[in-house]
C-alpha cells in the first residue's frame, strides 16, 4: 500500500531551498530531485524503512539517509500518509 506523501510548510521550504542550491551549485543538478523522489517512493511503500530518530521532540520521527546528496529525509507516518 502506498501512503500519501504530505509535506509540512517547513519541509516544503527546506526542499525548495535545497533544490535551488543544487540547481545553482552542482554539475548534476537533477541528483537531488531524483534521490528525493526515489526515497519518498520507498518510504510511502515501506514506512518502517527509516531509522528511528530519538533526538526529535516529535514522537515517532524516522529518517532515511540520501547517500548521493548526504542529506536526510525526516518523517512520521500513520496508516494513510507519511
N, C-alpha and C positions, 0 to 999 in steps of 0.2 A: 504494500500500500504506500503510495506516495503522499506525504503530508504537504499541505500548502505552505509555502515559504512566505513569511511576513517579516519585514524589517521595521525596527523602531525608527523614529526620526533621527536619532543619534547614529544608528547603524547606517542608514541611508547616506548621511553626511560623510561618515568615515569612508564608505565605498566610493562616493563621488570624489572626495579629495585624493584617495589613493589612485583611482583611475586617471585623474587629471595628471598626477605626478608621473605615473607610468607612461602616459602618452607623451609627456614632455621630456622625460629623462632616460628612457630606455631604448635600446636598439630594437627590441622586440616588444612593442607596446601592448600587444594582444595577450601576452602571457598572464597578466593579472586577471583580465576578464575570463579567459579560458579556464584558468585554475580555479577561480571562484565559482564559476558555473559548474564545473565538474564536482567540486566539493559539495555544493548545495544539492546537486542531484543525488550524490551518495547519502548525505545526511537526511534528505527527505525520504529516502527508502529505508535506511538503517540508522535511525537517530542515535542509537546507543554506541555508534562507532567512535564518537569523540571521547576524549578523556575527561573525567570529572575535573572541574576547576574549583578547588576548595577555597581559593583566595577571594572569590567573588562574594559580595554581600548578598547576592541574589541566590536563593536556594535552587539547586538543580542545574546550574550552568555547566556546560561542557564546552570543550574546544577541540578543533581539528587544526593541525599544522599544515600550512600550504608550503610545501618544500621548495618549489621553484621561486617563490616570492619572499620566503622567510617571514610570512605573516601567519596569524591565527584567525580562525572564524570562531567566535563565541556565540553560543546559542542555548536556548532551552527548548523543550518540546512537550507536547501533550498528544492525545490520540489523533488530533486532526491537523495540527500545524507545528512548524518549527519557527 
